[in-house]
Amino acid sequence: QVQLVESGGGLAQAGGSLRLSCAASGRTASSYTMGWFRQAPGKEREFVATIKWSGTTAEYADTVKGRFTISRDNAKNTVYLQINSLRPEDTAVYYCAASPFWRRGLWAASEYDYWGQGTQVTVSS
């Protein structure tokens, strides 16, 4: 079992930055692939970024590439999502998720077994 708790969301202005954190607990949490997803009102949950258990490989959705950075600190069992150059369309609930697998293109929500409760990010123009 892996428990995930997100934090760091809030209200920000367009062009600003936020750093989201996801604290993982569980004996093998550091061995999981970790992902970030987001869901805007009236829209489906969408993939944002994912990072391999080792932290050596990360992938991003085209819509956030160059603005978002995913990282992890396995000593702290924490995954981060640095969001720069915020846009109003980044407004959503952001979720972190854990998968016991790794492969390139692990972007489907169904491939992640554990989920946090989400943190709201609201970007004003």
C-alpha positions as CSV (number, residue, x, y, z in Angstrom):
1,Q,0.0,0.0,0.0
2,V,1.1,3.5,-0.8
3,Q,-0.5,6.6,0.7
4,L,-0.1,9.9,-1.2
5,V,-0.7,13.4,0.1
6,E,-0.4,16.5,-2.1
7,S,0.3,20.0,-1.0
8,G,1.4,23.3,-2.4
9,G,-1.6,24.3,-4.5
10,G,-3.3,27.7,-4.3
11,L,-4.1,30.8,-6.1
12,A,-1.5,32.3,-8.4
13,Q,-1.3,34.9,-11.1
14,A,-0.6,34.1,-14.7
15,G,3.1,34.1,-15.3
16,G,3.9,33.1,-11.8
17,S,5.2,29.8,-10.3
18,L,4.1,27.2,-7.9
19,R,5.7,24.0,-6.5
20,L,3.5,21.1,-5.7
21,S,4.6,18.4,-3.4
22,C,3.4,14.8,-3.0
23,A,4.5,13.0,0.2
24,A,4.4,9.2,-0.1
25,S,4.3,6.7,2.7
26,G,4.6,3.0,2.5
27,R,7.5,0.6,2.7
28,T,8.2,0.5,-1.0
29,A,7.1,4.0,-2.0
30,S,10.5,4.9,-3.4
31,S,10.3,2.1,-5.9
32,Y,7.2,3.3,-7.6
33,T,6.9,5.4,-10.8
34,M,5.2,8.6,-9.8
35,G,3.0,10.7,-11.9
36,W,1.1,14.0,-11.9
37,F,-2.3,14.3,-13.4
38,R,-4.8,17.2,-13.4
39,Q,-8.5,17.6,-13.9
40,A,-10.2,20.9,-14.8
41,P,-13.9,21.5,-14.2
42,G,-16.0,19.6,-16.8
43,K,-12.9,17.9,-18.3
44,E,-11.4,14.5,-18.0
45,R,-8.3,13.8,-15.9
46,E,-5.2,14.3,-18.0
47,F,-1.6,13.2,-17.8
48,V,0.9,15.9,-16.9
49,A,4.2,14.3,-16.0
50,T,5.8,11.1,-14.8
51,I,9.1,10.1,-13.3
52,K,10.9,6.8,-13.0
53,W,11.6,5.4,-9.5
54,S,15.3,6.3,-9.9
55,G,14.5,9.8,-10.9
56,T,16.7,9.4,-14.0
57,T,13.9,9.6,-16.6
58,A,10.9,11.8,-16.8
59,E,8.2,12.5,-19.4
60,Y,5.8,15.3,-19.9
61,A,2.6,16.1,-21.8
62,D,3.2,18.4,-24.7
63,T,1.0,21.0,-23.1
64,V,3.3,21.5,-20.2
65,K,6.7,20.6,-21.6
66,G,9.2,23.4,-21.0
67,R,7.2,24.9,-18.2
68,F,6.7,22.0,-15.7
69,T,9.4,20.0,-14.1
70,I,8.9,16.8,-12.1
71,S,11.5,15.6,-9.6
72,R,11.7,13.3,-6.7
73,D,13.7,13.0,-3.5
74,N,13.5,9.3,-2.5
75,A,15.2,10.0,0.8
76,K,12.2,12.1,1.7
77,N,9.7,10.0,-0.2
78,T,8.5,13.1,-1.9
79,V,7.8,14.0,-5.5
80,Y,7.6,17.6,-6.7
81,L,6.0,19.4,-9.6
82,Q,7.5,22.8,-10.3
83,I,5.1,24.9,-12.4
84,N,6.5,28.0,-14.1
85,S,4.9,30.5,-16.4
86,L,1.5,29.7,-15.1
87,R,-1.4,30.1,-17.5
88,P,-5.2,30.3,-16.7
89,E,-5.6,27.0,-18.5
90,D,-3.4,25.4,-15.9
91,T,-6.3,25.8,-13.4
92,A,-7.2,22.3,-12.2
93,V,-7.1,19.9,-9.3
94,Y,-3.6,18.3,-9.5
95,Y,-3.3,14.7,-8.4
96,C,-0.2,12.6,-7.8
97,A,-0.3,8.9,-8.5
98,A,1.9,5.8,-8.1
99,S,2.5,2.9,-10.4
100,P,4.5,-0.2,-9.7
101,F,5.6,-0.3,-13.3
102,W,7.9,1.7,-15.5
103,R,7.9,2.1,-19.3
104,R,8.0,5.0,-21.6
105,G,4.6,6.3,-22.3
106,L,3.1,5.3,-18.9
107,W,0.5,8.1,-19.3
108,A,-2.9,6.4,-18.7
109,A,-4.5,7.0,-15.4
110,S,-5.6,3.4,-15.3
111,E,-2.0,2.3,-15.0
112,Y,-1.6,4.0,-11.7
113,D,-2.7,2.1,-8.6
114,Y,-2.6,4.7,-5.9
115,W,-3.8,8.3,-5.9
116,G,-3.7,11.3,-3.6
117,Q,-6.7,13.5,-2.8
118,G,-5.6,16.3,-5.0
119,T,-4.6,19.9,-4.6
120,Q,-6.3,22.8,-6.3
121,V,-4.4,25.2,-8.5
122,T,-6.1,28.3,-9.6
123,V,-4.5,30.7,-12.0
124,S,-5.9,34.2,-12.4
125,S,-5.3,36.3,-15.6
